[in-house]
Amino acid sequence: MIFTRLNKASRPSSAVAMALVIAATGALGATALEAPAFAQKKKKEEKEQKGQYSKEFLAAYQPIDAVQKAETPDAAAAKAAVPALIAATSSPDEKRATGGALFNIGNKIGDEDMRIRGLELMMESGTLEPELAGQIGFAAYQAYSGRNDIPAARKALESAIAANYSTTATMSDGSQKTIGKPEMQRMIADLYFNADQTQEGLAYVSQTIDGLKAAGEPVPEQLIRVGLAQAYENNLQPQSRQYVAMLAENYPSPSVWGDAVIITLNSGGYANADALDLLRLSRRLNSYNDTRVLAEYIELLDSRRYPGEVVSAIDEGFALSNVDKSDPFLIESRKEAAGRVAADRQGLSALAADARKSGATLKTLVVAGDTFLSYDQPAEAEEFYSKALGMSGVETPVVLTRLGIAQFDQGKYAEANETFGKVEGARRDIANLWAIYAAQKGGM
């Protein structure tokens, strides 16, 4: 199998390093719970500004508040006060206040259960400002992830996304990176994949991508890449071709296109003729992953059948820095092909004349199209392939693919794109890559 180079995006370290500090005053509004200050408020609107708290809640809150304010919190006293406080907590404001207190004390005494319960109550309150809601959702994601509670971690991260939250994190390589919606979507996918829920993870990736497209939003490269990596590593062939084509369409580069050709080739189980037309795309891209890719292309061409294309492809390949010019197979293939070119070219005129006769057979037309395509004479190839289409017995997907290549070689990118779009069956994914590249060349 030909190798591929997946450029995986960097991932956050298992414990994303960030300063997540939620103070008891200010952000969580704990100081508003002091009974004297609250009792002095007479007007309804003033009470609403401070929050809605019952007398039972205020009474139950005092012991936990005392623990919270202590320079060295008493863990036993805190744990003893929690049941009564939670029992007295019912309103949204009470949930927020109780959650803030439990979170802060849990942090101070190192009680993860208390800390998580505090996060849950704050999220349940529905009173959090967007920035704080996102911050708490992300903190809850980290806490749940540490416990391997995948559903809860995913839900918490979704709440952070909904709040449009972003933060700066330290990556595994020590660099700083802003973690926002695209990264969080990728992290949700990772939650599935890390739990060996590959199909569920790929379904999430695809659904997210579809949603972004429908909303007219760009699809993050890393989201496509994580889907591609998982599909390819798990030998999920249709999904591998789907994601790599999406990557080439949205984030084209020589390395991406090289991977697109090779991943499609490796995952397709194609017949030689199909694989040949896929590797012909590498030549138009002027890019091969390495010498083996060019060698496979030359082997499929066959020096005896398409000598002109063999010579041209090898010469162009040797001009590239990553192709081994001393490769024995390529040197010998070029030598053999070069010895056949002159005689082969002498028959082109007669072949064209036969193909232009009114009674030209399907075989004559296809052979003429293939031959002229191999000699970089695409106008003639287009003529003969066009005549062959619709004839009885024609291999429509093959002829359409090569007709599209002939149009592409003439710079007829819109026509080529349309032709490739008509290809069905086993060649569909091959034609799709050609169509994507034609659209890019034509600025469509």
C-alpha positions as CSV (number, residue, x, y, z in Angstrom):
1,M,0.0,0.0,0.0
2,I,1.3,3.4,-0.9
3,F,1.9,5.6,2.2
4,T,0.2,8.8,3.1
5,R,1.1,11.7,5.3
6,L,-1.7,13.0,7.4
7,N,-0.8,16.3,9.0
8,K,-2.7,16.0,12.2
9,A,-3.6,19.3,14.0
10,S,-2.0,19.8,17.4
11,R,-4.2,18.8,20.3
12,P,-4.6,20.4,23.7
13,S,-2.9,18.5,26.5
14,S,-5.0,16.2,28.6
15,A,-5.3,18.9,31.2
16,V,-5.6,22.2,29.4
17,A,-3.5,24.6,31.3
18,M,-5.5,27.7,32.0
19,A,-6.1,30.1,34.9
20,L,-9.8,29.4,35.7
21,V,-10.5,31.6,38.6
22,I,-14.0,32.3,39.6
23,A,-14.0,34.6,42.6
24,A,-16.6,34.4,45.3
25,T,-17.3,38.1,45.0
26,G,-18.1,39.7,41.8
27,A,-18.5,36.9,39.3
28,L,-20.7,34.7,41.5
29,G,-22.2,37.5,43.5
30,A,-21.7,35.8,46.9
31,T,-21.4,39.1,48.8
32,A,-25.0,39.9,47.9
33,L,-26.1,37.0,50.2
34,E,-25.1,38.7,53.4
35,A,-28.3,38.8,55.4
36,P,-28.1,42.3,56.8
37,A,-27.6,43.9,53.5
38,F,-30.3,41.9,52.0
39,A,-32.8,42.5,54.8
40,Q,-32.4,46.3,54.5
41,K,-33.8,46.3,50.9
42,K,-37.4,47.4,50.8
43,K,-38.2,47.9,47.1
44,K,-39.1,45.0,44.9
45,E,-36.8,46.1,42.1
46,E,-33.9,46.3,44.6
47,K,-34.7,42.8,45.8
48,E,-34.7,41.6,42.2
49,Q,-31.3,43.1,41.6
50,K,-29.9,41.2,44.6
51,G,-31.7,38.0,43.7
52,Q,-34.6,35.9,45.0
53,Y,-33.6,34.0,48.2
54,S,-36.0,32.5,50.7
55,K,-35.5,32.9,54.5
56,E,-34.8,29.1,54.7
57,F,-32.1,29.4,52.1
58,L,-30.5,32.4,53.8
59,A,-30.4,30.5,57.1
60,A,-28.9,27.4,55.5
61,Y,-26.4,29.5,53.6
62,Q,-24.8,31.2,56.6
63,P,-22.7,28.1,57.7
64,I,-21.3,27.6,54.3
65,D,-20.7,31.3,53.9
66,A,-18.6,31.3,57.1
67,V,-16.6,28.4,55.8
68,Q,-16.1,30.1,52.5
69,K,-14.8,33.3,54.2
70,A,-12.4,31.5,56.5
71,E,-8.7,31.9,55.7
72,T,-8.4,28.1,56.1
73,P,-11.7,26.4,55.2
74,D,-12.9,23.7,57.6
75,A,-13.5,20.7,55.2
76,A,-15.6,18.8,57.7
77,A,-17.7,21.8,58.5
78,A,-18.2,22.5,54.8
79,K,-19.3,18.9,54.0
80,A,-21.6,18.9,57.0
81,A,-23.3,22.1,55.9
82,V,-23.9,21.1,52.3
83,P,-26.9,18.8,52.6
84,A,-29.0,21.4,54.4
85,L,-28.0,24.1,51.9
86,I,-28.9,22.0,48.9
87,A,-32.2,21.0,50.4
88,A,-33.0,24.7,50.8
89,T,-31.9,25.6,47.3
90,S,-34.7,25.9,44.7
91,S,-34.8,29.2,42.9
92,P,-32.4,30.0,40.0
93,D,-30.7,32.6,42.1
94,E,-30.3,30.2,44.9
95,K,-28.8,27.5,42.6
96,R,-26.3,30.0,41.3
97,A,-25.3,31.1,44.8
98,T,-25.1,27.6,46.2
99,G,-23.2,26.4,43.1
100,G,-20.7,29.2,43.4
101,A,-20.1,28.5,47.1
102,L,-19.6,24.8,46.5
103,F,-17.3,25.4,43.6
104,N,-15.1,27.8,45.5
105,I,-14.9,25.7,48.7
106,G,-14.4,22.5,46.6
107,N,-11.4,24.2,45.0
108,K,-9.9,25.3,48.3
109,I,-10.3,21.9,50.1
110,G,-9.6,19.8,47.1
111,D,-13.0,18.1,47.0
112,E,-13.8,17.3,43.4
113,D,-17.3,16.1,44.1
114,M,-18.2,19.3,45.7
115,R,-16.5,21.3,43.0
116,I,-18.5,19.5,40.2
117,R,-21.8,19.8,42.1
118,G,-21.1,23.5,42.3
119,L,-20.6,23.7,38.5
120,E,-23.7,21.7,37.9
121,L,-25.9,24.0,40.1
122,M,-24.5,27.1,38.4
123,M,-25.3,25.7,35.0
124,E,-28.8,24.6,36.1
125,S,-29.5,28.1,37.4
126,G,-29.9,29.6,33.9
127,T,-28.8,33.0,35.3
128,L,-25.2,33.1,34.1
129,E,-23.9,35.8,31.9
130,P,-22.7,34.4,28.5
131,E,-18.9,34.7,29.3
132,L,-19.4,33.1,32.7
133,A,-21.7,30.4,31.3
134,G,-19.0,29.5,28.8
135,Q,-16.2,29.6,31.4
136,I,-18.2,27.3,33.7
137,G,-19.2,25.0,30.9
138,F,-15.6,24.6,29.9
139,A,-14.5,23.9,33.5
140,A,-17.3,21.3,33.7
141,Y,-16.0,19.7,30.5
142,Q,-12.6,19.4,32.0
143,A,-13.9,17.9,35.3
144,Y,-16.1,15.4,33.6
145,S,-13.4,14.4,31.2
146,G,-11.1,13.7,34.1
147,R,-13.8,11.3,35.3
148,N,-14.3,9.8,31.9
149,D,-17.9,10.8,32.0
150,I,-18.1,11.3,28.2
151,P,-21.8,12.3,27.8
152,A,-21.6,14.9,30.6
153,A,-18.3,16.2,29.2
154,R,-19.8,16.5,25.7
155,K,-22.9,18.3,27.0
156,A,-20.8,20.7,29.1
157,L,-18.6,21.6,26.1
158,E,-21.7,22.1,23.9
159,S,-22.9,24.7,26.5
160,A,-19.5,26.5,26.2
161,I,-19.9,26.6,22.4
162,A,-23.5,27.9,22.7
163,A,-22.2,30.7,25.0
164,N,-19.6,31.6,22.2
165,Y,-16.8,31.0,24.8
166,S,-13.1,31.1,24.0
167,T,-10.0,30.9,26.1
168,T,-6.2,30.7,25.8
169,A,-4.7,27.3,26.5
170,T,-1.2,25.8,26.7
171,M,-0.8,23.1,24.0
172,S,1.1,19.8,24.4
173,D,4.1,21.4,22.7
174,G,4.1,24.4,25.1
175,S,2.7,26.9,22.6
176,Q,-0.3,29.1,23.4
177,K,-3.5,28.8,21.4
178,T,-7.0,30.3,21.5
179,I,-9.6,27.6,22.1
180,G,-12.9,28.6,20.5
181,K,-15.8,27.1,18.8
182,P,-13.8,25.2,16.0
183,E,-11.4,23.7,18.6
184,M,-14.3,22.7,20.9
185,Q,-16.1,21.0,18.1
186,R,-13.0,19.0,17.4
187,M,-12.7,18.2,21.1
188,I,-16.3,16.9,21.2
189,A,-15.3,14.6,18.3
190,D,-12.3,13.5,20.3
191,L,-14.5,12.6,23.2
192,Y,-16.2,10.1,21.0
193,F,-13.0,8.8,19.4
194,N,-11.2,8.5,22.7
195,A,-14.1,6.3,24.0
196,D,-13.8,4.1,20.9
197,Q,-17.1,5.4,19.6
198,T,-15.7,5.9,16.1
199,Q,-19.0,5.7,14.2
200,E,-20.7,8.1,16.6
201,G,-17.8,10.5,16.4
202,L,-17.8,10.5,12.6
203,A,-21.6,11.0,12.7
204,Y,-21.0,14.1,14.9
205,V,-18.3,15.4,12.6
206,S,-20.4,15.0,9.5
207,Q,-23.5,16.5,11.2
208,T,-21.5,19.5,12.4
209,I,-20.0,20.1,9.0
210,D,-23.4,19.9,7.4
211,G,-24.7,22.4,9.9
212,L,-21.9,24.8,9.2
213,K,-22.4,24.6,5.5
214,A,-26.1,25.1,5.8
215,A,-25.4,28.2,7.9
216,G,-22.9,29.5,5.4
217,E,-20.0,29.2,7.9
218,P,-16.5,27.9,7.1
219,V,-15.7,24.4,8.0
220,P,-12.7,24.2,10.3
221,E,-9.8,22.4,8.8
222,Q,-9.1,20.5,12.0
223,L,-12.6,19.1,12.1
224,I,-12.2,17.6,8.6
225,R,-8.8,16.3,9.6
226,V,-9.9,14.5,12.7
227,G,-12.7,12.9,10.7
228,L,-10.2,11.9,8.0
229,A,-7.7,10.5,10.4
230,Q,-10.2,8.4,12.2
231,A,-11.9,7.1,9.0
232,Y,-8.5,6.2,7.5
233,E,-7.0,4.6,10.6
234,N,-10.2,2.5,11.0
235,N,-10.3,1.5,7.4
236,L,-13.6,3.1,6.8
237,Q,-13.1,3.6,3.0
238,P,-16.1,5.6,1.9
239,Q,-15.7,8.1,4.7
240,S,-11.9,8.3,4.1
241,R,-12.6,9.4,0.5
242,Q,-15.3,11.8,1.5
243,Y,-13.2,13.6,4.1
244,V,-10.0,13.8,2.0
245,A,-12.0,15.2,-0.9
246,M,-13.5,17.8,1.5
247,L,-10.1,18.7,2.7
248,A,-8.8,19.2,-0.8
249,E,-11.8,21.3,-1.7
250,N,-11.6,23.6,1.3
251,Y,-7.9,23.6,2.2
252,P,-6.0,22.8,-1.0
253,S,-2.2,22.6,-0.9
254,P,0.3,20.3,-2.7
255,S,0.5,18.0,0.4
256,V,-3.2,17.9,0.8
257,W,-3.8,17.1,-2.9
258,G,-1.1,14.4,-2.7
259,D,-2.9,12.8,0.2
260,A,-6.2,13.1,-1.6
261,V,-5.0,11.1,-4.6
262,I,-3.2,8.4,-2.5
263,I,-6.0,8.0,0.1
264,T,-8.6,7.7,-2.6
265,L,-6.4,5.2,-4.4
266,N,-5.7,3.1,-1.3
267,S,-9.3,3.0,-0.2
268,G,-11.0,2.4,-3.5
269,G,-10.0,-1.0,-4.6
270,Y,-9.9,0.3,-8.2
271,A,-9.2,-1.6,-11.4
272,N,-6.1,-0.6,-13.2
273,A,-7.8,1.7,-15.7
274,D,-9.5,3.6,-12.9
275,A,-6.4,3.9,-10.9
276,L,-4.6,5.2,-14.0
277,D,-7.0,8.1,-14.4
278,L,-6.7,8.9,-10.7
279,L,-2.9,9.0,-10.9
280,R,-3.1,11.2,-14.1
281,L,-4.4,13.8,-11.7
282,S,-1.1,13.7,-9.8
283,R,0.6,14.6,-13.1
284,R,-1.7,17.6,-13.6
285,L,-1.0,18.6,-10.0
286,N,2.7,18.4,-10.7
287,S,3.1,16.6,-7.4
288,Y,3.8,13.1,-6.3
289,N,4.0,12.0,-2.6
290,D,7.2,10.2,-3.5
291,T,8.9,8.1,-6.2
292,R,6.7,5.1,-5.6
293,V,3.6,7.1,-6.7
294,L,5.2,8.0,-10.0
295,A,6.4,4.4,-10.5
296,E,2.9,3.1,-10.0
297,Y,1.6,5.6,-12.5
298,I,4.2,4.5,-15.1
299,E,3.5,0.8,-14.4
300,L,-0.2,1.4,-15.1
301,L,0.5,3.3,-18.2
302,D,2.8,0.6,-19.7
303,S,5.6,1.7,-21.9
304,R,4.3,-0.4,-24.8
305,R,0.8,1.1,-24.7
306,Y,1.3,4.8,-24.0
307,P,5.0,5.4,-24.7
308,G,4.6,9.2,-25.2
309,E,2.8,9.7,-21.9
310,V,5.4,7.5,-20.1
311,V,8.3,9.7,-21.4
312,S,6.5,13.0,-20.6
313,A,5.4,11.8,-17.1
314,I,8.9,10.6,-16.1
315,D,10.6,13.7,-17.4
316,E,8.2,15.9,-15.5
317,G,8.6,13.8,-12.4
318,F,12.4,13.9,-12.6
319,A,12.1,17.7,-12.5
320,L,10.6,17.4,-9.0
321,S,12.9,17.4,-6.0
322,N,11.2,14.5,-4.2
323,V,11.5,12.0,-7.1
324,D,14.5,9.7,-7.2
325,K,16.1,10.2,-10.6
326,S,18.3,7.1,-10.2
327,D,15.3,4.8,-9.7
328,P,16.1,1.7,-12.0
329,F,12.4,1.1,-12.9
330,L,11.8,4.6,-14.0
331,I,15.1,4.8,-16.0
332,E,14.4,1.5,-17.8
333,S,10.8,2.4,-18.5
334,R,11.7,5.7,-20.0
335,K,14.4,4.1,-22.2
336,E,11.9,1.5,-23.5
337,A,9.1,4.0,-24.0
338,A,11.4,6.5,-25.8
339,G,12.4,3.8,-28.3
340,R,8.7,3.4,-29.3
341,V,7.5,7.0,-29.5
342,A,8.6,7.8,-33.0
343,A,6.9,4.8,-34.6
344,D,3.9,5.3,-32.5
345,R,3.5,8.9,-33.5
346,Q,3.6,8.0,-37.2
347,G,0.3,6.2,-36.8
348,L,-1.6,9.1,-35.3
349,S,-2.8,10.6,-38.6
350,A,-4.2,7.3,-39.8
351,L,-5.8,6.7,-36.5
352,A,-7.5,10.1,-36.5
353,A,-8.7,9.5,-40.1
354,D,-10.3,6.2,-39.2
355,A,-11.9,7.7,-36.1
356,R,-13.5,10.5,-38.2
357,K,-15.1,8.1,-40.7
358,S,-18.9,7.9,-40.6
359,G,-18.8,4.2,-39.8
360,A,-16.1,4.4,-37.1
361,T,-16.5,1.7,-34.5
362,L,-16.7,2.3,-30.8
363,K,-13.3,0.6,-30.3
364,T,-11.7,2.8,-32.9
365,L,-13.1,6.0,-31.3
366,V,-12.0,5.0,-27.8
367,V,-8.6,3.9,-28.8
368,A,-8.2,7.2,-30.7
369,G,-9.3,9.2,-27.7
370,D,-7.0,7.3,-25.4
371,T,-4.0,7.7,-27.8
372,F,-4.4,11.4,-28.4
373,L,-5.0,12.1,-24.7
374,S,-1.7,10.3,-23.9
375,Y,0.1,12.5,-26.5
376,D,-1.2,15.7,-24.9
377,Q,-3.5,16.4,-27.8
378,P,-6.7,17.0,-25.8
379,A,-8.8,18.7,-28.5
380,E,-8.7,15.5,-30.7
381,A,-9.2,13.3,-27.7
382,E,-12.3,15.3,-26.8
383,E,-13.7,15.0,-30.3
384,F,-13.3,11.2,-30.3
385,Y,-14.6,10.6,-26.8
386,S,-17.7,12.8,-27.5
387,K,-18.5,10.7,-30.5
388,A,-18.1,7.5,-28.5
389,L,-20.6,8.5,-25.8
390,G,-24.0,7.1,-26.4
391,M,-22.8,4.3,-28.6
392,S,-23.9,0.8,-27.8
393,G,-21.5,-1.0,-25.4
394,V,-19.6,2.2,-24.3
395,E,-18.1,2.2,-20.8
396,T,-19.7,5.5,-20.0
397,P,-17.9,6.2,-16.7
398,V,-14.5,5.6,-18.3
399,V,-15.2,7.7,-21.4
400,L,-16.8,10.5,-19.4
401,T,-13.8,10.6,-17.0
402,R,-11.3,10.9,-19.9
403,L,-13.5,13.4,-21.8
404,G,-13.4,15.5,-18.7
405,I,-9.6,15.2,-18.5
406,A,-9.4,16.2,-22.2
407,Q,-11.5,19.3,-21.5
408,F,-9.5,20.1,-18.4
409,D,-6.3,19.9,-20.4
410,Q,-7.7,22.5,-22.8
411,G,-8.6,24.9,-19.9
412,K,-12.3,24.2,-20.3
413,Y,-12.7,24.0,-16.6
414,A,-16.4,24.6,-16.3
415,E,-17.2,22.1,-19.0
416,A,-14.8,19.6,-17.4
417,N,-16.4,20.1,-14.0
418,E,-19.8,19.4,-15.5
419,T,-18.6,16.3,-17.3
420,F,-16.9,14.9,-14.2
421,G,-20.2,15.5,-12.3
422,K,-21.9,13.0,-14.6
423,V,-19.6,10.1,-13.7
424,E,-21.4,7.4,-11.7
425,G,-20.4,4.0,-10.2
426,A,-16.9,3.0,-9.0
427,R,-15.3,6.1,-10.6
428,R,-17.5,8.6,-8.8
429,D,-14.9,9.6,-6.2
430,I,-12.2,9.8,-8.8
431,A,-14.2,12.1,-10.9
432,N,-15.2,14.1,-7.9
433,L,-11.5,14.9,-7.2
434,W,-11.0,15.9,-10.8
435,A,-14.2,18.1,-10.6
436,I,-12.9,19.8,-7.4
437,Y,-9.5,20.5,-9.0
438,A,-11.2,21.8,-12.2
439,A,-13.4,24.1,-10.1
440,Q,-10.3,25.5,-8.4
441,K,-8.4,26.0,-11.6
442,G,-11.4,27.8,-13.1
443,G,-11.9,29.9,-10.0
444,M,-15.4,28.5,-9.5
